[in-house]
Each structure stands twice: as structure tokens, then as C-alpha cells.
Amino acid sequence: MTKLTIIAFDGTRFELDAADGSTVMENAVRNSVPGIDAECGGACACATCHVYVDDAWTETVGGPHPMEEDMLDFAFDLRPTSRLSCQIKMTPALDGLVVSVPERQG
Ligand code: FES
């Protein structure tokens, strides 16, 4: 299990135990984190699972892959730390990861 913290837009912190291989989006949906719509179910085809990776983690998590980058163009309030949470897979290297949810999706 890997620790994952998702901060909702209202500041509520969701401190989760994420299974290795699960995505940040799956953990958000499973734990009813508000603001992650994930309309396409994780297929990298909707951009409604947009999150900001905490500054301390951007290097470890890495940037979006090209297909994800194209989808991110549809995201609201895009920032350099933006990622689609269905494209971030939890691994032991991401133990303690912190991401936050934007004001709205799309
Ligand atoms: Fe649709 Fe992530 S859930 S792009």
C-alpha cells in the first residue's frame, strides 16, 4: 500500500492507502473525492480527472505523455503541474504523493 493524499478544492485532505498499480483517479473515485468526474473511466479521453501534482512531486511523477497532453488542452485552468489522474499509476516510488483538485473540470 502506498500513501496518497488528494486535496479537494475546498481544502479537505483525503489521506488514502492506494494499491500499487491503481491510478490516482481510481482512488479518488473509490473514496468519493469531490471534483473528479472521470467521465471516460480512465481511457485518457475526457480530461475530467484533471489534478495538480504537488510541487515536491512533479519531478518524480513526471510530465504527461503526448496523448495525455492533447487531452489536457481541454482542462480548465491548466498549469505546468497539471496531469490527468487516470494516467498516474501508484508505485512504491510515489509513496506520500500529494495532488490537488482544480476548482472545476472542463
Ligand atoms: Fe477520462 Fe482520465 S478519466 S481522461
Backbone and ligand atoms as CSV (ligand in chain L), in Angstrom:
chain,resi,resn,atom,element,x,y,z
A,1,MET,N,N,0.838,-1.210,0.000
A,1,MET,CA,C,0.000,0.000,0.000
A,1,MET,C,C,0.867,1.252,0.000
A,2,THR,N,N,0.390,2.226,-0.702
A,2,THR,CA,C,1.136,3.457,-0.887
A,2,THR,C,C,0.275,4.625,-0.421
A,3,LYS,N,N,0.859,5.518,0.336
A,3,LYS,CA,C,0.100,6.672,0.837
A,3,LYS,C,C,-0.133,7.676,-0.291
A,4,LEU,N,N,-1.359,8.131,-0.362
A,4,LEU,CA,C,-1.742,9.105,-1.387
A,4,LEU,C,C,-2.636,10.141,-0.721
A,5,THR,N,N,-2.298,11.412,-0.881
A,5,THR,CA,C,-3.136,12.479,-0.346
A,5,THR,C,C,-3.731,13.268,-1.500
A,6,ILE,N,N,-5.043,13.382,-1.501
A,6,ILE,CA,C,-5.726,14.187,-2.512
A,6,ILE,C,C,-6.417,15.334,-1.782
A,7,ILE,N,N,-6.106,16.552,-2.186
A,7,ILE,CA,C,-6.695,17.724,-1.532
A,7,ILE,C,C,-7.815,18.256,-2.415
A,8,ALA,N,N,-9.029,18.213,-1.902
A,8,ALA,CA,C,-10.189,18.715,-2.637
A,8,ALA,C,C,-10.096,20.229,-2.759
A,9,PHE,N,N,-10.902,20.808,-3.651
A,9,PHE,CA,C,-10.801,22.245,-3.871
A,9,PHE,C,C,-11.130,23.045,-2.610
A,10,ASP,N,N,-11.993,22.521,-1.743
A,10,ASP,CA,C,-12.340,23.243,-0.502
A,10,ASP,C,C,-11.300,23.046,0.592
A,11,GLY,N,N,-10.208,22.336,0.280
A,11,GLY,CA,C,-9.117,22.177,1.240
A,11,GLY,C,C,-9.185,20.879,2.024
A,12,THR,N,N,-10.268,20.123,1.881
A,12,THR,CA,C,-10.371,18.841,2.588
A,12,THR,C,C,-9.289,17.890,2.095
A,13,ARG,N,N,-8.572,17.306,3.042
A,13,ARG,CA,C,-7.496,16.365,2.683
A,13,ARG,C,C,-8.005,14.936,2.792
A,14,PHE,N,N,-7.861,14.185,1.740
A,14,PHE,CA,C,-8.203,12.766,1.737
A,14,PHE,C,C,-6.902,11.992,1.793
A,15,GLU,N,N,-6.633,11.364,2.945
A,15,GLU,CA,C,-5.400,10.596,3.125
A,15,GLU,C,C,-5.737,9.127,2.857
A,16,LEU,N,N,-5.242,8.615,1.758
A,16,LEU,CA,C,-5.673,7.310,1.290
A,16,LEU,C,C,-4.523,6.308,1.260
A,17,ASP,N,N,-4.885,5.034,1.359
A,17,ASP,CA,C,-3.935,3.941,1.115
A,17,ASP,C,C,-4.236,3.425,-0.284
A,18,ALA,N,N,-3.325,3.629,-1.207
A,18,ALA,CA,C,-3.563,3.254,-2.601
A,18,ALA,C,C,-2.852,1.942,-2.916
A,19,ALA,N,N,-3.558,1.059,-3.609
A,19,ALA,CA,C,-2.937,-0.199,-4.034
A,19,ALA,C,C,-1.946,0.097,-5.155
A,20,ASP,N,N,-0.806,-0.577,-5.123
A,20,ASP,CA,C,0.164,-0.407,-6.208
A,20,ASP,C,C,-0.479,-0.821,-7.523
A,21,GLY,N,N,-0.277,-0.010,-8.544
A,21,GLY,CA,C,-0.860,-0.309,-9.845
A,21,GLY,C,C,-2.204,0.366,-10.063
A,22,SER,N,N,-2.816,0.852,-8.974
A,22,SER,CA,C,-4.068,1.592,-9.142
A,22,SER,C,C,-3.725,3.014,-9.571
A,23,THR,N,N,-4.698,3.680,-10.194
A,23,THR,CA,C,-4.418,5.050,-10.614
A,23,THR,C,C,-4.921,6.029,-9.556
A,24,VAL,N,N,-4.400,7.237,-9.608
A,24,VAL,CA,C,-4.854,8.282,-8.682
A,24,VAL,C,C,-6.361,8.501,-8.865
A,25,MET,N,N,-6.812,8.491,-10.123
A,25,MET,CA,C,-8.243,8.679,-10.397
A,25,MET,C,C,-9.082,7.595,-9.722
A,26,GLU,N,N,-8.667,6.323,-9.858
A,26,GLU,CA,C,-9.442,5.227,-9.256
A,26,GLU,C,C,-9.563,5.413,-7.745
A,27,ASN,N,N,-8.500,5.840,-7.122
A,27,ASN,CA,C,-8.528,6.058,-5.680
A,27,ASN,C,C,-9.428,7.224,-5.315
A,28,ALA,N,N,-9.415,8.265,-6.130
A,28,ALA,CA,C,-10.278,9.427,-5.872
A,28,ALA,C,C,-11.744,9.028,-5.973
A,29,VAL,N,N,-12.095,8.302,-7.032
A,29,VAL,CA,C,-13.494,7.904,-7.242
A,29,VAL,C,C,-13.946,6.954,-6.137
A,30,ARG,N,N,-13.112,5.977,-5.816
A,30,ARG,CA,C,-13.452,4.984,-4.795
A,30,ARG,C,C,-13.715,5.644,-3.451
A,31,ASN,N,N,-13.042,6.744,-3.189
A,31,ASN,CA,C,-13.171,7.408,-1.895
A,31,ASN,C,C,-14.029,8.670,-1.965
A,32,SER,N,N,-14.769,8.809,-3.067
A,32,SER,CA,C,-15.718,9.924,-3.238
A,32,SER,C,C,-15.077,11.291,-3.039
A,33,VAL,N,N,-13.877,11.460,-3.556
A,33,VAL,CA,C,-13.240,12.777,-3.517
A,33,VAL,C,C,-14.017,13.690,-4.476
A,34,PRO,N,N,-14.534,14.815,-3.986
A,34,PRO,CA,C,-15.321,15.670,-4.875
A,34,PRO,C,C,-14.456,16.340,-5.940
A,35,GLY,N,N,-15.009,16.497,-7.131
A,35,GLY,CA,C,-14.332,17.252,-8.173
A,35,GLY,C,C,-13.594,16.413,-9.197
A,36,ILE,N,N,-13.605,15.093,-9.019
A,36,ILE,CA,C,-13.003,14.206,-10.027
A,36,ILE,C,C,-14.156,13.487,-10.734
A,37,ASP,N,N,-14.474,13.939,-11.935
A,37,ASP,CA,C,-15.641,13.381,-12.637
A,37,ASP,C,C,-15.278,12.079,-13.358
A,38,ALA,N,N,-14.102,12.043,-13.971
A,38,ALA,CA,C,-13.610,10.821,-14.642
A,38,ALA,C,C,-14.649,10.209,-15.577
A,39,GLU,N,N,-15.202,11.037,-16.430
A,39,GLU,CA,C,-16.315,10.607,-17.293
A,39,GLU,C,C,-15.961,9.436,-18.220
A,40,CYS,N,N,-14.713,9.358,-18.664
A,40,CYS,CA,C,-14.375,8.287,-19.621
A,40,CYS,C,C,-13.898,7.024,-18.913
A,41,GLY,N,N,-13.860,7.066,-17.597
A,41,GLY,CA,C,-13.494,5.855,-16.853
A,41,GLY,C,C,-12.024,5.506,-16.914
A,42,GLY,N,N,-11.201,6.460,-17.296
A,42,GLY,CA,C,-9.756,6.218,-17.251
A,42,GLY,C,C,-9.103,5.948,-18.590
A,43,ALA,N,N,-9.810,6.271,-19.661
A,43,ALA,CA,C,-9.288,5.974,-21.006
A,43,ALA,C,C,-8.472,7.122,-21.601
A,44,CYS,N,N,-8.196,8.136,-20.797
A,44,CYS,CA,C,-7.458,9.308,-21.280
A,44,CYS,C,C,-8.212,9.981,-22.429
A,45,ALA,N,N,-9.540,10.059,-22.297
A,45,ALA,CA,C,-10.362,10.592,-23.387
A,45,ALA,C,C,-11.368,11.633,-22.930
A,46,CYS,N,N,-11.195,12.190,-21.717
A,46,CYS,CA,C,-12.211,13.165,-21.283
A,46,CYS,C,C,-11.621,14.392,-20.596
A,47,ALA,N,N,-10.483,14.269,-19.945
A,47,ALA,CA,C,-9.853,15.378,-19.209
A,47,ALA,C,C,-10.687,15.865,-18.035
A,48,THR,N,N,-11.603,15.030,-17.505
A,48,THR,CA,C,-12.357,15.450,-16.316
A,48,THR,C,C,-11.826,14.773,-15.050
A,49,CYS,N,N,-10.577,14.343,-15.114
A,49,CYS,CA,C,-9.916,13.784,-13.924
A,49,CYS,C,C,-8.645,14.593,-13.654
A,50,HIS,N,N,-8.675,15.848,-14.102
A,50,HIS,CA,C,-7.514,16.748,-14.009
A,50,HIS,C,C,-7.138,17.027,-12.549
A,51,VAL,N,N,-5.841,16.925,-12.256
A,51,VAL,CA,C,-5.332,17.305,-10.926
A,51,VAL,C,C,-4.027,18.085,-11.091
A,52,TYR,N,N,-3.635,18.738,-10.005
A,52,TYR,CA,C,-2.316,19.375,-9.938
A,52,TYR,C,C,-1.430,18.532,-9.036
A,53,VAL,N,N,-0.264,18.180,-9.538
A,53,VAL,CA,C,0.700,17.437,-8.740
A,53,VAL,C,C,1.436,18.433,-7.842
A,54,ASP,N,N,1.565,18.093,-6.566
A,54,ASP,CA,C,2.279,18.947,-5.621
A,54,ASP,C,C,3.699,19.227,-6.139
A,55,ASP,N,N,4.172,20.456,-5.941
A,55,ASP,CA,C,5.480,20.870,-6.466
A,55,ASP,C,C,6.599,19.899,-6.092
A,56,ALA,N,N,6.542,19.364,-4.882
A,56,ALA,CA,C,7.605,18.470,-4.408
A,56,ALA,C,C,7.621,17.151,-5.180
A,57,TRP,N,N,6.549,16.873,-5.932
A,57,TRP,CA,C,6.407,15.561,-6.574
A,57,TRP,C,C,6.471,15.607,-8.095
A,58,THR,N,N,6.508,16.794,-8.674
A,58,THR,CA,C,6.385,16.876,-10.137
A,58,THR,C,C,7.504,16.105,-10.841
A,59,GLU,N,N,8.713,16.180,-10.292
A,59,GLU,CA,C,9.825,15.505,-10.960
A,59,GLU,C,C,9.664,13.984,-10.905
A,60,THR,N,N,9.297,13.483,-9.738
A,60,THR,CA,C,9.145,12.033,-9.573
A,60,THR,C,C,8.003,11.506,-10.427
A,61,VAL,N,N,6.893,12.235,-10.436
A,61,VAL,CA,C,5.724,11.786,-11.201
A,61,VAL,C,C,5.996,11.906,-12.700
A,62,GLY,N,N,6.671,12.947,-13.080
A,62,GLY,CA,C,6.975,13.167,-14.493
A,62,GLY,C,C,5.846,13.907,-15.191
A,63,GLY,N,N,6.068,14.245,-16.441
A,63,GLY,CA,C,5.083,15.006,-17.197
A,63,GLY,C,C,4.113,14.109,-17.933
A,64,PRO,N,N,3.132,14.717,-18.574
A,64,PRO,CA,C,2.137,13.936,-19.314
A,64,PRO,C,C,2.725,13.327,-20.584
A,65,HIS,N,N,2.213,12.165,-20.987
A,65,HIS,CA,C,2.620,11.590,-22.274
A,65,HIS,C,C,1.866,12.329,-23.389
A,66,PRO,N,N,2.290,12.208,-24.642
A,66,PRO,CA,C,1.729,13.056,-25.713
A,66,PRO,C,C,0.207,13.011,-25.843
A,67,MET,N,N,-0.388,11.823,-25.734
A,67,MET,CA,C,-1.844,11.723,-25.862
A,67,MET,C,C,-2.550,12.443,-24.703
A,68,GLU,N,N,-1.948,12.310,-23.520
A,68,GLU,CA,C,-2.499,12.983,-22.336
A,68,GLU,C,C,-2.375,14.494,-22.495
A,69,GLU,N,N,-1.257,14.931,-23.034
A,69,GLU,CA,C,-1.028,16.361,-23.247
A,69,GLU,C,C,-2.118,16.948,-24.152
A,70,ASP,N,N,-2.476,16.201,-25.199
A,70,ASP,CA,C,-3.543,16.656,-26.104
A,70,ASP,C,C,-4.856,16.803,-25.359
A,71,MET,N,N,-5.162,15.834,-24.485
A,71,MET,CA,C,-6.420,15.906,-23.728
A,71,MET,C,C,-6.396,17.050,-22.731
A,72,LEU,N,N,-5.222,17.302,-22.153
A,72,LEU,CA,C,-5.106,18.358,-21.138
A,72,LEU,C,C,-5.465,19.736,-21.702
A,73,ASP,N,N,-5.358,19.875,-23.025
A,73,ASP,CA,C,-5.751,21.143,-23.652
A,73,ASP,C,C,-7.203,21.485,-23.343
A,74,PHE,N,N,-8.011,20.463,-23.024
A,74,PHE,CA,C,-9.428,20.688,-22.725
A,74,PHE,C,C,-9.671,20.958,-21.242
A,75,ALA,N,N,-8.611,20.869,-20.440
A,75,ALA,CA,C,-8.776,21.020,-18.993
A,75,ALA,C,C,-8.925,22.492,-18.617
A,76,PHE,N,N,-9.673,22.734,-17.549
A,76,PHE,CA,C,-9.876,24.080,-17.023
A,76,PHE,C,C,-8.668,24.483,-16.177
A,77,ASP,N,N,-8.181,25.732,-16.360
A,77,ASP,CA,C,-7.080,26.275,-15.549
A,77,ASP,C,C,-5.846,25.371,-15.559
A,78,LEU,N,N,-5.372,25.115,-16.752
A,78,LEU,CA,C,-4.181,24.283,-16.949
A,78,LEU,C,C,-2.942,24.943,-16.345
A,79,ARG,N,N,-2.136,24.170,-15.656
A,79,ARG,CA,C,-0.888,24.685,-15.061
A,79,ARG,C,C,0.262,23.748,-15.416
A,80,PRO,N,N,1.510,24.201,-15.177
A,80,PRO,CA,C,2.652,23.330,-15.501
A,80,PRO,C,C,2.623,22.008,-14.736
A,81,THR,N,N,1.940,21.976,-13.600
A,81,THR,CA,C,1.895,20.754,-12.782
A,81,THR,C,C,0.660,19.905,-13.074
A,82,SER,N,N,-0.094,20.278,-14.116
A,82,SER,CA,C,-1.328,19.560,-14.439
A,82,SER,C,C,-1.046,18.160,-14.963
A,83,ARG,N,N,-1.865,17.198,-14.502
A,83,ARG,CA,C,-1.852,15.838,-15.049
A,83,ARG,C,C,-3.279,15.299,-15.049
A,84,LEU,N,N,-3.493,14.288,-15.852
A,84,LEU,CA,C,-4.759,13.567,-15.769
A,84,LEU,C,C,-4.559,12.439,-14.758
A,85,SER,N,N,-5.408,12.423,-13.728
A,85,SER,CA,C,-5.141,11.497,-12.618
A,85,SER,C,C,-5.325,10.041,-13.008
A,86,CYS,N,N,-6.029,9.777,-14.124
A,86,CYS,CA,C,-6.164,8.371,-14.549
A,86,CYS,C,C,-4.882,7.880,-15.211
A,87,GLN,N,N,-3.962,8.787,-15.459
A,87,GLN,CA,C,-2.706,8.411,-16.110
A,87,GLN,C,C,-1.545,8.367,-15.123
A,88,ILE,N,N,-1.836,8.541,-13.840
A,88,ILE,CA,C,-0.777,8.415,-12.822
A,88,ILE,C,C,-1.017,7.113,-12.069
A,89,LYS,N,N,-0.114,6.171,-12.250
A,89,LYS,CA,C,-0.218,4.863,-11.574
A,89,LYS,C,C,0.589,4.899,-10.290
A,90,MET,N,N,-0.006,4.408,-9.223
A,90,MET,CA,C,0.685,4.381,-7.950
A,90,MET,C,C,1.735,3.262,-7.931
A,91,THR,N,N,2.912,3.621,-7.456
A,91,THR,CA,C,4.009,2.668,-7.283
A,91,THR,C,C,4.668,3.015,-5.947
A,92,PRO,N,N,5.475,2.128,-5.399
A,92,PRO,CA,C,6.159,2.465,-4.139
A,92,PRO,C,C,6.970,3.762,-4.250
A,93,ALA,N,N,7.447,4.100,-5.444
A,93,ALA,CA,C,8.223,5.335,-5.617
A,93,ALA,C,C,7.372,6.576,-5.368
A,94,LEU,N,N,6.054,6.408,-5.428
A,94,LEU,CA,C,5.157,7.557,-5.234
A,94,LEU,C,C,4.554,7.571,-3.826
A,95,ASP,N,N,5.152,6.821,-2.901
A,95,ASP,CA,C,4.632,6.780,-1.535
A,95,ASP,C,C,4.662,8.178,-0.916
A,96,GLY,N,N,3.485,8.698,-0.535
A,96,GLY,CA,C,3.383,10.035,0.040
A,96,GLY,C,C,2.948,11.092,-0.949
A,97,LEU,N,N,2.644,10.665,-2.164
A,97,LEU,CA,C,2.247,11.613,-3.224
A,97,LEU,C,C,1.088,12.513,-2.787
A,98,VAL,N,N,1.182,13.775,-3.166
A,98,VAL,CA,C,0.126,14.745,-2.878
A,98,VAL,C,C,-0.325,15.384,-4.189
A,99,VAL,N,N,-1.617,15.351,-4.444
A,99,VAL,CA,C,-2.173,16.052,-5.607
A,99,VAL,C,C,-3.367,16.865,-5.126
A,100,SER,N,N,-3.736,17.893,-5.896
A,100,SER,CA,C,-4.926,18.660,-5.523
A,100,SER,C,C,-5.857,18.810,-6.724
A,101,VAL,N,N,-7.104,19.020,-6.393
A,101,VAL,CA,C,-8.173,19.041,-7.374
A,101,VAL,C,C,-8.447,20.491,-7.782
A,102,PRO,N,N,-8.591,20.764,-9.076
A,102,PRO,CA,C,-8.880,22.142,-9.506
A,102,PRO,C,C,-10.304,22.568,-9.138
A,103,GLU,N,N,-10.581,23.842,-9.348
A,103,GLU,CA,C,-11.892,24.400,-8.968
A,103,GLU,C,C,-13.030,23.658,-9.669
A,104,ARG,N,N,-12.813,23.338,-10.944
A,104,ARG,CA,C,-13.830,22.547,-11.658
A,104,ARG,C,C,-13.159,21.815,-12.802
A,105,GLN,N,N,-13.884,20.875,-13.395
A,105,GLN,CA,C,-13.373,20.102,-14.521
A,105,GLN,C,C,-14.002,20.665,-15.803
A,106,GLY,N,N,-13.223,20.773,-16.854
A,106,GLY,CA,C,-13.743,21.176,-18.141
A,106,GLY,C,C,-14.263,22.589,-18.222
L,1,FES,FE1,FE,-11.093,10.462,-18.601
L,1,FES,FE2,FE,-8.918,10.482,-17.042
L,1,FES,S1,S,-10.836,9.658,-16.594
L,1,FES,S2,S,-9.128,11.270,-19.034
